[in-house]
Amino acid sequence: MNQLAGKVAIVTGASSGIGYEAAILFARQGARVVVTARRQAELDALVDEIGRSGGAAVAVAGDIRDEQLARAVVEVAVGRFGGLDIAFNNAGAVGEATPTAEIPVATWDAVLATNLTSAFLGAKYQIPAMLERGGGSLIFTSSFVGHSAGFPGMGAYAASKAGLIGLMQVIAVEYGTRGIRANALLPGGTDTPMGRAVCDTPQARAFVEGLNALKRLARPEEIAQAALYLASDASSFTTGACLTADGGVSINHT
């Protein structure tokens, strides 16, 4: 069953990790996909992989913090594929681990621009395109950090990811009657390049694995499956929600 047959999707942060796997999965489920990230070569490899499997995808490389890129990605979705139904605003950065009182303003600004402002810019152009189609699904990659847990040294990251939840909730109530759903996906520790940068020693990896009930890191394709649920009509009555795919971090005390 192609859960996204006839749909057009945007996936940001698609050059690796969760975004890469989500783009492949969305295409496998019938969506035509526009992928974006900074690295052109990795995006080209992704488009080639989707094409070899019989899917349709196009890449638009650039800095997700740039409003012109946000506009261009939507224009490509509409111009190449005829519209927009799904947007997985997934791009993000952790930033350097620094106690809050020692975070340079430039670092704070950079993390919020990458994680929060970029998602706002995406939604700013994605929403009108979805309204032209009678609705759609907006998905924002947030985190259990800043929602159910606080980690030392991650003040900017936590603030940006918590901010995504607030943005998502407002979009959900503003546009729900016009057919747009908005939800946040909250992964736990995931075995991605960004995740491995945090779990950069065996001890750090073991610590993060021990935080959740499953005692392991997620595979990026597992988080992509959760994104597929939010993108598809299977979640047709789900909006304004925080979907935790965190291995039980939020309830684990063992």
VOPAGU-2260 file (C-alpha; in pm, 1 decimal, decimal comma):
REM VOPAGU-2260
SITE   aa  ch    i         X         Y         Z
SITE  MET   A    0       0,0       0,0       0,0
SITE  ASN   A    1     140,7     338,6    -101,1
SITE  GLN   A    2      44,1     559,9     191,0
SITE  LEU   A    3     157,3     880,1      16,0
SITE  ALA   A    4      43,2     809,0    -339,4
SITE  GLY   A    5     -16,2    1130,6    -531,9
SITE  LYS   A    6     140,8    1346,2    -260,5
SITE  VAL   A    7     425,6    1595,3    -289,1
SITE  ALA   A    8     663,8    1627,4       5,7
SITE  ILE   A    9     950,4    1850,4     115,1
SITE  VAL   A   10    1217,8    1707,8     346,6
SITE  THR   A   11    1479,3    1939,1     497,6
SITE  GLY   A   12    1805,6    1820,5     645,6
SITE  ALA   A   13    1789,1    1537,7     393,1
SITE  SER   A   14    2158,8    1480,7     326,2
SITE  SER   A   15    2196,6    1227,3     608,6
SITE  GLY   A   16    2033,3    1065,3     907,3
SITE  ILE   A   17    1661,7    1094,4     972,8
SITE  GLY   A   18    1598,6    1326,3     678,0
SITE  TYR   A   19    1774,2    1094,5     433,4
SITE  GLU   A   20    1577,7     791,3     549,7
SITE  ALA   A   21    1250,0     985,2     555,1
SITE  ALA   A   22    1298,6    1100,1     196,2
SITE  ILE   A   23    1361,6     743,4      80,5
SITE  LEU   A   24    1061,0     614,3     275,2
SITE  PHE   A   25     826,3     889,0     155,2
SITE  ALA   A   26     928,1     820,4    -205,3
SITE  ARG   A   27     884,5     446,0    -156,2
SITE  GLN   A   28     533,9     519,4     -29,2
SITE  GLY   A   29     445,9     707,7    -346,9
SITE  ALA   A   30     535,5    1069,9    -274,0
SITE  ARG   A   31     730,7    1290,3    -511,6
SITE  VAL   A   32     996,0    1449,2    -296,4
SITE  VAL   A   33    1191,3    1775,0    -288,4
SITE  VAL   A   34    1498,4    1736,8     -66,8
SITE  THR   A   35    1718,2    2012,3      69,8
SITE  ALA   A   36    2034,9    2049,0     276,5
SITE  ARG   A   37    2367,4    2223,9     232,5
SITE  ARG   A   38    2563,2    1937,4      72,9
SITE  GLN   A   39    2492,2    1904,0    -298,4
SITE  ALA   A   40    2681,8    1576,4    -348,9
SITE  GLU   A   41    2492,2    1396,0     -74,4
SITE  LEU   A   42    2159,7    1527,4    -204,8
SITE  ASP   A   43    2247,1    1412,8    -556,0
SITE  ALA   A   44    2324,6    1065,4    -421,8
SITE  LEU   A   45    1988,2    1060,9    -244,8
SITE  VAL   A   46    1801,0    1166,1    -559,9
SITE  ASP   A   47    1984,7     894,8    -755,1
SITE  GLU   A   48    1894,4     630,8    -497,0
SITE  ILE   A   49    1527,9     730,7    -506,5
SITE  GLY   A   50    1530,9     729,5    -885,9
SITE  ARG   A   51    1687,4     382,1    -903,7
SITE  SER   A   52    1398,3     256,1    -692,8
SITE  GLY   A   53    1142,0     405,4    -930,7
SITE  GLY   A   54    1066,6     717,4    -727,5
SITE  ALA   A   55    1074,2    1085,3    -818,9
SITE  ALA   A   56    1287,5    1341,0    -635,3
SITE  VAL   A   57    1466,6    1668,8    -695,1
SITE  ALA   A   58    1733,7    1837,6    -484,4
SITE  VAL   A   59    1769,3    2203,2    -391,6
SITE  ALA   A   60    2092,8    2269,2    -203,8
SITE  GLY   A   61    2140,6    2565,7      25,1
SITE  ASP   A   62    2141,0    2703,0     378,6
SITE  ILE   A   63    1810,0    2628,3     547,9
SITE  ARG   A   64    1843,2    2955,3     742,5
SITE  ASP   A   65    1807,3    3151,2     418,4
SITE  GLU   A   66    1455,5    3275,9     346,1
SITE  GLN   A   67    1527,9    3267,4     -26,6
SITE  LEU   A   68    1595,7    2893,1      -2,4
SITE  ALA   A   69    1270,0    2836,6     186,8
SITE  ARG   A   70    1082,0    3008,7     -93,6
SITE  ALA   A   71    1277,4    2831,0    -367,5
SITE  VAL   A   72    1214,0    2483,3    -226,9
SITE  VAL   A   73     838,4    2542,4    -229,5
SITE  GLU   A   74     856,0    2692,4    -577,7
SITE  VAL   A   75    1032,6    2378,7    -701,6
SITE  ALA   A   76     769,8    2155,1    -539,4
SITE  VAL   A   77     491,6    2349,8    -709,1
SITE  GLY   A   78     670,3    2399,6   -1039,9
SITE  ARG   A   79     806,4    2047,8   -1080,1
SITE  PHE   A   80     536,4    1840,2    -911,6
SITE  GLY   A   81     228,1    2064,2    -911,4
SITE  GLY   A   82     183,6    2149,3    -544,5
SITE  LEU   A   83     272,5    2063,7    -187,0
SITE  ASP   A   84     103,6    1828,1      59,3
SITE  ILE   A   85     369,4    1738,3     317,2
SITE  ALA   A   86     662,4    1924,8     472,6
SITE  PHE   A   87     903,2    1752,6     708,2
SITE  ASN   A   88    1099,0    2040,5     863,8
SITE  ASN   A   89    1375,6    1826,0    1000,6
SITE  ALA   A   90    1702,9    2020,3     965,6
SITE  GLY   A   91    1881,7    2088,2    1290,0
SITE  ALA   A   92    2206,7    2137,4    1478,6
SITE  VAL   A   93    2312,0    2065,5    1835,8
SITE  GLY   A   94    2573,8    2336,3    1882,8
SITE  GLU   A   95    2862,5    2321,5    2125,5
SITE  ALA   A   96    2796,1    2190,7    2476,8
SITE  THR   A   97    2831,8    2503,0    2692,6
SITE  PRO   A   98    2683,5    2606,0    3028,4
SITE  THR   A   99    2406,3    2857,5    2971,3
SITE  ALA   A  100    2584,6    3155,8    3126,5
SITE  GLU   A  101    2883,3    3092,3    2898,4
SITE  ILE   A  102    2701,8    3052,5    2564,5
SITE  PRO   A  103    2824,8    3317,5    2319,1
SITE  VAL   A  104    2540,3    3516,8    2167,6
SITE  ALA   A  105    2663,0    3414,8    1821,9
SITE  THR   A  106    2629,1    3046,8    1914,2
SITE  TRP   A  107    2281,6    3101,6    2057,5
SITE  ASP   A  108    2173,6    3285,9    1745,0
SITE  ALA   A  109    2317,5    3019,2    1515,3
SITE  VAL   A  110    2144,4    2728,7    1690,7
SITE  LEU   A  111    1808,0    2905,3    1704,6
SITE  ALA   A  112    1839,3    3011,7    1341,8
SITE  THR   A  113    1908,9    2654,9    1230,2
SITE  ASN   A  114    1654,2    2476,6    1447,0
SITE  LEU   A  115    1370,7    2725,1    1494,8
SITE  THR   A  116    1386,1    3018,9    1255,1
SITE  SER   A  117    1446,4    2787,9     958,0
SITE  ALA   A  118    1131,0    2595,0    1045,6
SITE  PHE   A  119     933,9    2918,7    1067,0
SITE  LEU   A  120    1067,6    3025,7     727,7
SITE  GLY   A  121     978,6    2688,9     582,9
SITE  ALA   A  122     624,5    2702,5     719,4
SITE  LYS   A  123     584,1    3061,9     599,2
SITE  TYR   A  124     603,8    2942,4     239,3
SITE  GLN   A  125     477,3    2586,9     283,1
SITE  ILE   A  126     143,0    2686,9     433,0
SITE  PRO   A  127      19,4    2896,1     138,1
SITE  ALA   A  128     113,4    2619,2    -103,5
SITE  MET   A  129     -73,3    2364,4     107,3
SITE  LEU   A  130    -377,8    2587,7     123,6
SITE  GLU   A  131    -382,7    2584,8    -255,9
SITE  ARG   A  132    -421,0    2205,3    -232,9
SITE  GLY   A  133    -690,9    2220,5      33,8
SITE  GLY   A  134    -461,7    2125,2     321,5
SITE  GLY   A  135    -155,6    1926,5     414,3
SITE  SER   A  136      69,0    1797,1     689,8
SITE  LEU   A  137     349,2    1995,5     855,1
SITE  ILE   A  138     595,6    1798,6    1066,2
SITE  PHE   A  139     865,5    1953,8    1284,1
SITE  THR   A  140    1154,1    1756,9    1432,4
SITE  SER   A  141    1171,9    1863,0    1795,6
SITE  SER   A  142    1335,4    1661,2    2075,0
SITE  PHE   A  143    1277,5    1514,0    2417,1
SITE  VAL   A  144    1552,9    1757,4    2522,2
SITE  GLY   A  145    1369,6    2070,5    2627,9
SITE  HIS   A  146    1041,4    1880,3    2660,4
SITE  SER   A  147    1075,3    1589,9    2903,1
SITE  ALA   A  148    1443,2    1626,2    2995,1
SITE  GLY   A  149    1707,4    1893,4    3036,1
SITE  PHE   A  150    2070,5    1821,1    2949,6
SITE  PRO   A  151    2356,7    2032,2    3086,8
SITE  GLY   A  152    2524,9    2235,4    2816,2
SITE  MET   A  153    2230,5    2223,4    2575,6
SITE  GLY   A  154    2045,5    2544,3    2661,4
SITE  ALA   A  155    2028,1    2680,4    2306,7
SITE  TYR   A  156    1932,1    2343,2    2160,9
SITE  ALA   A  157    1663,0    2283,9    2423,3
SITE  ALA   A  158    1518,1    2632,9    2379,7
SITE  SER   A  159    1503,0    2596,5    2001,6
SITE  LYS   A  160    1339,3    2254,3    2014,7
SITE  ALA   A  161    1085,6    2367,5    2275,4
SITE  GLY   A  162    1015,3    2669,7    2056,1
SITE  LEU   A  163     929,8    2438,1    1766,6
SITE  ILE   A  164     653,1    2284,7    1975,7
SITE  GLY   A  165     502,7    2625,3    2046,3
SITE  LEU   A  166     520,4    2721,6    1678,8
SITE  MET   A  167     361,7    2391,9    1577,4
SITE  GLN   A  168      73,7    2433,4    1822,0
SITE  VAL   A  169     -10,5    2781,3    1694,5
SITE  ILE   A  170      -4,5    2664,3    1332,0
SITE  ALA   A  171    -231,7    2374,8    1425,1
SITE  VAL   A  172    -500,5    2604,1    1567,1
SITE  GLU   A  173    -460,0    2874,9    1305,0
SITE  TYR   A  174    -500,7    2647,7    1003,6
SITE  GLY   A  175    -683,5    2339,2    1127,4
SITE  THR   A  176   -1018,0    2444,4     981,6
SITE  ARG   A  177    -846,6    2492,6     645,0
SITE  GLY   A  178    -718,0    2138,9     625,9
SITE  ILE   A  179    -363,7    2180,0     754,9
SITE  ARG   A  180    -235,2    1957,4    1033,2
SITE  ALA   A  181      82,7    2041,2    1226,6
SITE  ASN   A  182     265,8    1805,0    1460,1
SITE  ALA   A  183     605,2    1767,4    1625,8
SITE  LEU   A  184     813,7    1451,6    1615,0
SITE  LEU   A  185    1032,5    1403,1    1923,0
SITE  PRO   A  186    1306,6    1145,1    1865,0
SITE  GLY   A  187    1527,9    1006,8    2134,1
SITE  GLY   A  188    1896,1     936,6    2085,2
SITE  THR   A  189    1939,9     824,0    1725,3
SITE  ASP   A  190    2237,7     669,5    1546,1
SITE  THR   A  191    2294,8     951,8    1297,9
SITE  PRO   A  192    2602,7    1164,6    1222,4
SITE  MET   A  193    2465,8    1435,4    1453,5
SITE  GLY   A  194    2382,7    1180,5    1719,6
SITE  ARG   A  195    2729,0    1025,5    1696,5
SITE  ALA   A  196    2883,1    1369,7    1743,7
SITE  VAL   A  197    2711,4    1382,0    2084,2
SITE  CYS   A  198    2785,3    1015,1    2164,7
SITE  ASP   A  199    3150,9    1055,3    2070,5
SITE  THR   A  200    3291,9     801,5    2317,3
SITE  PRO   A  201    3179,3     452,7    2420,5
SITE  GLN   A  202    3095,2     592,7    2762,0
SITE  ALA   A  203    2880,6     872,5    2617,5
SITE  ARG   A  204    2696,2     629,3    2391,0
SITE  ALA   A  205    2631,4     392,3    2682,2
SITE  PHE   A  206    2498,5     683,3    2889,2
SITE  VAL   A  207    2253,3     792,6    2619,0
SITE  GLU   A  208    2144,5     433,2    2556,0
SITE  GLY   A  209    2082,2     390,9    2926,9
SITE  LEU   A  210    1844,3     686,1    2939,7
SITE  ASN   A  211    1563,2     503,6    2764,5
SITE  ALA   A  212    1361,9     192,5    2837,5
SITE  LEU   A  213    1484,5       8,0    2527,3
SITE  LYS   A  214    1850,9      62,2    2622,9
SITE  ARG   A  215    1968,0     135,0    2270,6
SITE  LEU   A  216    1984,7     413,4    2015,7
SITE  ALA   A  217    1716,7     441,0    1749,8
SITE  ARG   A  218    1796,3     366,7    1389,0
SITE  PRO   A  219    1715,6     666,5    1166,1
SITE  GLU   A  220    1473,8     456,7     961,1
SITE  GLU   A  221    1270,7     393,7    1278,7
SITE  ILE   A  222    1223,2     767,4    1326,5
SITE  ALA   A  223    1136,4     798,4     957,5
SITE  GLN   A  224     851,9     553,6    1010,9
SITE  ALA   A  225     710,4     781,0    1281,1
SITE  ALA   A  226     736,1    1074,6    1039,8
SITE  LEU   A  227     548,9     867,7     779,8
SITE  TYR   A  228     259,8     824,2    1021,5
SITE  LEU   A  229     233,8    1201,0    1069,2
SITE  ALA   A  230     265,8    1263,3     695,7
SITE  SER   A  231       1,0    1012,1     594,3
SITE  ASP   A  232    -375,5     999,4     625,2
SITE  ALA   A  233    -327,8     744,1     904,5
SITE  SER   A  234    -289,9    1050,4    1130,5
SITE  SER   A  235    -585,8    1238,9     981,3
SITE  PHE   A  236    -723,8    1329,6    1327,2
SITE  THR   A  237    -383,6    1405,1    1479,8
SITE  THR   A  238    -280,1    1768,9    1502,4
SITE  GLY   A  239    -105,0    1984,8    1759,5
SITE  ALA   A  240      55,9    1669,6    1897,2
SITE  CYS   A  241     402,5    1580,2    2021,5
SITE  LEU   A  242     475,3    1228,6    1897,3
SITE  THR   A  243     755,7    1083,8    2108,4
SITE  ALA   A  244     969,4     824,8    1936,4
SITE  ASP   A  245    1221,0     827,7    2217,8
SITE  GLY   A  246    1252,4     466,3    2328,4
SITE  GLY   A  247    1080,6     555,3    2653,7
SITE  VAL   A  248    1315,2     830,7    2773,8
SITE  SER   A  249    1020,3    1031,9    2903,1
SITE  ILE   A  250     899,9     751,7    3133,2
SITE  ASN   A  251    1220,5     561,7    3213,8
SITE  HIS   A  252    1356,5     557,1    3566,8
SITE  THR   A  253    1575,7     247,8    3546,3
